[in-house]
Amino acid sequence: MDLYIYYKVRDADAAALQAGVLAMQATLARDHGLGGQLKRRPETKDGMQTWMEVYPSVPEDFAAALEEAVRQAGLAALTAGPRHTEVFTDLLTCA
């Protein structure tokens, strides 16, 4: 399964949040062997940016580890509103 987490961030908090997310992702990679990606929409609207974290091919218990890592990193204080998580799985094709 792949996790896609998107959220809003104020322009003023972007640099601090980027540092926090990248540090958190480095810890997750070290502890769980799973690398994440950090993306953002190119446009800013009303002083807000939309960001997305992507975690491909994660085990089912990774979502709980990610939530705990977000809490420990204090990222909620730097996001404008909730983090929204979407889960996608690969389509199985017949050979």
C-alpha positions as CSV (number, residue, x, y, z in Angstrom):
1,M,0.0,0.0,0.0
2,D,1.0,3.6,-0.6
3,L,0.3,6.5,1.7
4,Y,-0.4,10.0,0.4
5,I,-0.7,12.7,3.1
6,Y,-1.7,16.2,2.2
7,Y,-2.1,19.3,4.3
8,K,-1.9,23.1,4.2
9,V,1.0,25.2,5.5
10,R,1.3,29.0,5.9
11,D,4.0,30.6,3.8
12,A,5.6,31.9,7.0
13,D,5.9,28.3,8.4
14,A,7.1,26.6,5.3
15,A,10.9,26.7,6.0
16,A,10.4,25.3,9.6
17,L,8.0,22.7,8.5
18,Q,10.3,21.5,5.7
19,A,13.1,21.1,8.1
20,G,10.8,19.2,10.5
21,V,9.4,16.9,7.8
22,L,12.8,16.1,6.3
23,A,14.2,15.3,9.7
24,M,11.2,13.1,10.5
25,Q,11.5,11.3,7.2
26,A,15.2,10.6,7.8
27,T,14.3,9.1,11.2
28,L,11.6,6.9,9.6
29,A,14.0,5.8,6.9
30,R,16.6,4.9,9.5
31,D,14.1,3.1,11.8
32,H,11.9,1.5,9.2
33,G,13.9,1.4,6.1
34,L,11.2,3.3,4.2
35,G,11.9,6.5,2.3
36,G,9.4,9.2,1.9
37,Q,8.9,12.0,-0.6
38,L,7.9,15.6,0.2
39,K,6.1,17.6,-2.5
40,R,4.1,20.8,-2.8
41,R,1.8,22.4,-5.3
42,P,3.6,25.1,-7.2
43,E,1.1,27.8,-6.5
44,T,0.4,29.7,-3.2
45,K,-3.1,30.9,-2.5
46,D,-4.0,33.4,0.2
47,G,-0.6,32.8,1.9
48,M,-1.1,29.1,2.0
49,Q,0.7,26.2,0.3
50,T,-0.5,22.6,-0.2
51,W,2.0,20.0,0.6
52,M,2.1,16.2,0.2
53,E,4.1,13.4,1.8
54,V,4.3,10.2,-0.2
55,Y,5.3,6.9,1.3
56,P,5.3,4.1,-1.3
57,S,5.1,0.4,-0.6
58,V,4.7,0.6,3.2
59,P,3.5,-2.2,5.5
60,E,0.1,-1.9,7.1
61,D,1.5,-1.0,10.5
62,F,3.5,1.9,9.1
63,A,0.6,4.4,9.4
64,A,0.7,4.1,13.2
65,A,4.5,4.7,13.2
66,L,4.0,7.7,10.9
67,E,1.4,9.2,13.2
68,E,3.7,8.8,16.2
69,A,6.6,10.3,14.3
70,V,4.5,13.3,13.4
71,R,3.5,13.8,17.0
72,Q,7.1,13.5,18.2
73,A,8.3,16.0,15.6
74,G,5.6,18.5,16.6
75,L,4.5,19.0,13.0
76,A,0.9,19.8,13.9
77,A,2.0,23.2,15.3
78,L,3.3,24.1,11.8
79,T,0.4,22.9,9.7
80,A,-2.7,24.9,9.0
81,G,-5.5,22.4,9.7
82,P,-5.5,18.6,9.7
83,R,-3.3,16.1,7.8
84,H,-5.4,14.1,5.4
85,T,-4.3,10.6,4.6
86,E,-5.2,8.6,1.5
87,V,-4.3,5.0,1.0
88,F,-3.8,3.5,-2.4
89,T,-3.0,-0.1,-3.4
90,D,-1.7,-1.6,-6.6
91,L,-4.2,-3.0,-9.1
92,L,-3.6,-6.7,-9.7
93,T,-3.4,-7.7,-13.3
94,C,-3.8,-11.2,-14.8
95,A,-0.9,-12.4,-16.9
